[in-house]
Amino acid sequence: MPEFLCQEYIAKGELVELPSPIGAREITYYLIWLPSALRQVREAHAHQTLLN
């Protein structure tokens, strides 16, 4: 998602930036999940793995 659409949610702490594992980055990505998507085991696992 573009950063300008996420600013409000980042400020509230509802979204967090995933740091780049290697050096500086040029593009920032934000991932969102609808609560209904997290009912799927694979989606929930991917979500939890990225948060950890």
C-alpha positions as CSV (number, residue, x, y, z in Angstrom):
1,M,0.0,0.0,0.0
2,P,1.3,3.5,-0.7
3,E,2.7,5.3,2.4
4,F,0.3,8.2,2.1
5,L,-2.6,5.8,2.6
6,C,-1.0,4.2,5.6
7,Q,0.3,7.3,7.6
8,E,-2.8,7.5,9.8
9,Y,-2.6,3.8,10.7
10,I,1.1,3.9,11.3
11,A,0.7,6.9,13.6
12,K,-2.0,5.0,15.6
13,G,0.3,1.9,15.8
14,E,-2.2,-0.2,13.8
15,L,0.4,-0.8,11.0
16,V,4.2,-1.2,11.5
17,E,7.0,-0.8,9.0
18,L,8.9,-4.0,8.2
19,P,12.6,-3.1,8.3
20,S,14.7,-4.1,5.3
21,P,17.1,-7.0,6.1
22,I,19.8,-5.6,3.8
23,G,20.8,-1.9,3.7
24,A,18.7,1.0,2.8
25,R,15.5,0.5,0.9
26,E,14.0,2.6,-1.8
27,I,10.4,1.4,-1.7
28,T,8.3,0.9,1.5
29,Y,5.7,-1.8,1.5
30,Y,2.8,-2.2,3.9
31,L,0.7,-5.4,4.1
32,I,-2.8,-5.5,5.4
33,W,-5.1,-8.4,6.2
34,L,-8.8,-8.3,6.6
35,P,-9.9,-10.1,9.8
36,S,-11.9,-12.6,7.7
37,A,-8.7,-13.6,5.8
38,L,-7.0,-14.5,9.1
39,R,-9.5,-17.4,9.5
40,Q,-7.4,-19.3,6.9
41,V,-4.6,-21.2,8.7
42,R,-2.0,-20.3,6.0
43,E,-2.9,-16.6,6.1
44,A,-2.8,-16.5,9.8
45,H,0.5,-18.2,9.9
46,A,2.0,-15.8,7.3
47,H,0.6,-12.9,9.3
48,Q,2.2,-14.1,12.6
49,T,5.5,-15.0,10.9
50,L,5.8,-11.5,9.5
51,L,5.0,-9.9,12.8
52,N,7.6,-11.9,14.6
